[in-house]
Amino acid sequence: MEHGGDGVSGEPAGGALTVSVVIPTRNDAAMLRVCLHLLSRQTRPADEIIVVDNASSDDTPAVCSAAGVRRIPVDVPGIPATTAAGFDAAAGDIIARLDTDSRPPADWLERVEAVLGAAGPLSLVTGPGEFYGGRRWVRWAGRHVFLGGYFRVLGFLLGHTPVYGSNFALRRAVWQEIGGSVVRNNADVHDDLDISYHLRPEMTVIYNPTLAMGVSSRPLTSWPSFRRHIRMSLTTFRVEFGEEPPLRRRRERIRARRGREAQRRRAGTGEGG
């Protein structure tokens, strides 16, 4: 896993960075209400919050209206299309991504801005989840088996840390580079893994283990939801691996990272490069 940016200043000429938060949702108004309440209590308020509503039939529109946030309706089914629509619409220098059941701590946006403000313009940041709800062993398995396996196994296959959909942010320049190539029309693809797979060698994912996010354990508490998650994972692997074999991709990313590190060492010793 990579820990840290590439040393290139990402501050815009005009001063402070702006931050957009994107939340894809579908028929999850109660969870959304809590998430938006927690976002309203951030030590660093969002410059805009976009709820991307994937054809909800509950009172999601009313929740968005009461919170004073922007709601974008999307009819194409699936999280990939929903997330992409939100990222396309976001105006911030930083685009932060939450799920409806995410529970951001009060300093989450402040810390995201600090990390990405100090990193390069082609940087992302992600962190782990702290599961709530369900039994204690489910929460433990979610953190250490489910998410631990996600970061370790996919980090090996990718050659870099993957982003975790309930808890990540990226610089706008990253989305401008990859937004045209991500999957948008397959509801059985995990959007966070798809985004991770489309990152280019010059892009850096910063994993911060202290940037924890509260996430619901409900996907792990019922067999149908867990089975759907596994099915989506297999579909995602099939789509991504068909585009670029994982081991070849891993070799290229590691080679590129070593090249950047060698360049920084040469710059530090005053050698030409």
Rosetta blueprint (number, residue, H / E / L):
1 M L
2 E L
3 H L
4 G L
5 G L
6 D L
7 G L
8 V L
9 S L
10 G L
11 E L
12 P L
13 A L
14 G L
15 G L
16 A L
17 L L
18 T L
19 V E
20 S E
21 V E
22 V E
23 I E
24 P E
25 T E
26 R L
27 N L
28 D L
29 A H
30 A H
31 M H
32 L H
33 R H
34 V H
35 C H
36 L H
37 H H
38 L H
39 L H
40 S L
41 R L
42 Q L
43 T L
44 R L
45 P L
46 A L
47 D L
48 E E
49 I E
50 I E
51 V E
52 V E
53 D E
54 N L
55 A L
56 S L
57 S L
58 D L
59 D L
60 T H
61 P H
62 A H
63 V H
64 C H
65 S H
66 A H
67 A H
68 G L
69 V L
70 R E
71 R E
72 I E
73 P E
74 V L
75 D L
76 V L
77 P L
78 G L
79 I H
80 P H
81 A H
82 T H
83 T H
84 A H
85 A H
86 G H
87 F H
88 D H
89 A H
90 A L
91 A L
92 G L
93 D L
94 I E
95 I E
96 A E
97 R E
98 L L
99 D L
100 T L
101 D L
102 S L
103 R E
104 P L
105 P L
106 A L
107 D L
108 W H
109 L H
110 E H
111 R H
112 V H
113 E H
114 A H
115 V H
116 L H
117 G H
118 A H
119 A L
120 G L
121 P L
122 L L
123 S E
124 L E
125 V E
126 T E
127 G L
128 P L
129 G E
130 E E
131 F E
132 Y E
133 G L
134 G L
135 R L
136 R H
137 W H
138 V H
139 R H
140 W H
141 A H
142 G H
143 R H
144 H H
145 V H
146 F H
147 L H
148 G H
149 G H
150 Y H
151 F H
152 R H
153 V H
154 L H
155 G H
156 F H
157 L H
158 L H
159 G L
160 H L
161 T L
162 P L
163 V L
164 Y L
165 G L
166 S L
167 N L
168 F E
169 A E
170 L E
171 R E
172 R H
173 A H
174 V H
175 W H
176 Q H
177 E H
178 I H
179 G L
180 G L
181 S L
182 V L
183 V L
184 R L
185 N L
186 N L
187 A L
188 D L
189 V L
190 H L
191 D H
192 D H
193 L H
194 D H
195 I H
196 S H
197 Y H
198 H H
199 L L
200 R L
201 P L
202 E L
203 M L
204 T E
205 V E
206 I E
207 Y E
208 N L
209 P L
210 T L
211 L L
212 A L
213 M E
214 G E
215 V E
216 S E
217 S L
218 R H
219 P H
220 L H
221 T L
222 S L
223 W H
224 P H
225 S H
226 F H
227 R H
228 R H
229 H H
230 I H
231 R H
232 M H
233 S H
234 L H
235 T H
236 T H
237 F H
238 R H
239 V H
240 E H
241 F H
242 G H
243 E H
244 E L
245 P L
246 P H
247 L H
248 R H
249 R H
250 R H
251 R H
252 E H
253 R H
254 I H
255 R H
256 A H
257 R H
258 R H
259 G H
260 R H
261 E H
262 A H
263 Q H
264 R H
265 R H
266 R H
267 A H
268 G H
269 T L
270 G L
271 E L
272 G L
273 G L
